[in-house]
Amino acid sequence: MVVNGNLELTYILTLVNNSMKMMKLTLNKLRISVLLGAVVAITSSCTWEPSDDFRPATFPATAEVFIDGFSGGLEYLPFEGSKLDAFTVDTEEFYAGTASMRFDVPNVGDPDGAFAGAIFPDYGGRDLSGFDALTFWARASKAATINEIGFGNDFGENKYNTIINGLRVTTAWKKYTIPIPDPSKLTREDGVFWYSEGPEGGDGYSFWVDEVKYEKLGTVAQPRPAIQNGEDVEVQTFIGSNVSVAGLTQTFNLVDGTNQTVTTTAAFYTFTSSDPSVATVNELGVVNIIGTGSTVITAELAGVKAAGSLTIESLGAFTAAPLPNVDANNVISIFSDAYTDVAIDYYNGFFTDGFQTTLGGNNLLINGDRIINYTELNFVALKTLNTVNASEMTTYHVDILVQEPEIKPDDFIRILLLDAGPDGELGTGDETESSFTIPSSDLASNEWRSFDIPLSSFPGLNTSNLSLFFFISDGTNTSNPGSITNILVDNIYLYR
Amino acid sequence: MKRRTINNLLNIASKLFLWAFSLTIITGCVDETQTVVTLNTPVLSEEFDTDGAPDPALWSYELGDGTEQGIAGWGNNELQYYTDRPENVTVQNGFLVITAREESFEGSPYTSARLITKDKFEQAYGRFEARMRLPWGQGLWPAFWMLGADIDENPWPGAGEIDIMEYRGQEPNTVLGSVHGPGYSAGESITKSFILENDRFDTGFHVFGIEWAPDYVNFYVDDVLYNQITPADVPGEWVFDKPFYILVNLAVGGTFVGSPNAETEFPQTMLVDYVRVFK
């Protein structure tokens, strides 16, 4: 029988599949066909239609992950780039029983890997819907903060990926609880445990985790889900763009009186758009803007309204910036869909000097066209990953659309370029910078303006190690106010 | 209304059964010599069935921050100002709702409510119980308790105090039952805690009660009898031989529970389904 053939094949594949995630898709497909085959086999004696006997497949409700050894079906799959032997079973140091999981986080510069991280999946699937938390005991060789630890990562969809970001551990054994945002969703979960941790202050260390299991504590209570980290966020955008709901967290009060927040995924939530003619939102929390106007995206998790919201202000149809027509051979592109860009370190440095107010960065994607939107602009810097040698170039190009209804005579946008100097490092004293001010008369409200500024207009600037590309409007600067605070930017490039 | 009556009957029936069950345990295992009485004749049945302010024939309010009574912070450095406003106390959908709010009010940072039956319902001995759902979070301190009705002439702790239920919001699975009297008050009170296994007091309703007879006070939660205090257990005079009145309140902060912290969510509500007294 084909069914038997598949079963055998699945079994063999399971044996050889221990660390080959590439094969997992194939395996899952086979498993589905096995299940269908089983249903057909049951029902074939009387009818080929699905009968009342049909039951969805159920998976074992195995609670144990690692008590003194691997629970049935558990595998160890390290992340790419991690120290592959960071995990060992330690029979000297444990909280209870005879063994614990030991994780050796490497020092910075360890040739074996930059960090420690792995998933512990059970690809047979487990029904975790009867539990309310993943719990374990842990201690470390020194007080430390584990970057990510949780469940739901299976090197696949990671549909219900749920973690504590920054779990503080000490040198003493302590029990930790990772609450499940909505257990009813976890009728088949493969990713039962995972972690990722890097060196602390450059130094590696070890930590131990023991008695890892799912529990029905009955004391995980007072759920307080949030989207956008509980903030009411407003985004201005255009028809054809899409925006993802972010900052998804669930917080429970635990029996010791503390609150535990986990970072989680859209799959636990139900999203709603207050005006679906402006934007729709799908089950992954992706908002598709289809009309002009305003809509508010809200969410629920297991029937509890999530704190926070995402308001979409759709300005309507988007007019793209003029298409660049300079030969690519004569261009070093910083940000343009018309060329291949150099690598960008950041679109917004979010300088914490107490003066920068600017929000936003490379955050609009409209009909496949990437646009930078800076809001609450006073000044902002974009930084390339490596310095740019523009010594052969003659001109700086940028397209700017000012999203203010009115531009006042004193308004301006100053383009400031900063060269890191011969050593390519910032803050070493050999930097040069220079600026060019675009007057209000050259700007227009809600219309793209293209600027081609000769590099000779930036007096005193070296151009062999360009690093920072500033936009300055002083829009929120009370001592030197301009009124421009919201701009779109596209096609930043240097050419000859 | 009809369904509610049936539910009440069922509640009473199940309580009778559970109480009988508890008594069996006491007789069988705890102390074979103790006097056991069955107190099942209703004397008071406050079901909170009428929406609005609590029944003035049964309940009075204690208002303010305690200053007027000469005990600022109500003797425990509590932080709330008690009011009788519906924002702090009301009857809704069959429940007494006491709400603690974070708001600046008459110089206090929080408001809440405290109800008493002084001069309206006072009784010596009997079974006193309430079905309640408690609030949660650091610094919340709800209580269902009793004071000696002669407290005006016989100041605390001489008048005696029976705490049927006290709870700290930061320990959501633990309640305490205590007695205070002359020579055994405040930190020296006779007390015992009860821990709910695999559950907590802020997510569902639980029954908190005492059965009080001349020579003992038994403390129970739901169907579990967890403590008995007798004259032999108190290092001073046994003052639980005269009428007491009932208090229901939700305090915020104070020495017993500590102050709320940044994670304490307000408003916090305490629901009381009923207060019943039997003899």
Interface residues (C-beta under 8 A of the other chain):
Chain A: K216 L217 G218 T219 A221 Q222 R224 N253 V255 D256 G257 T258 N259
Chain B: W136 G137 Q138 R168 G169 Q170 E171 P172 N173 E197 N198 D199 R200 D202 T203 E263 E265
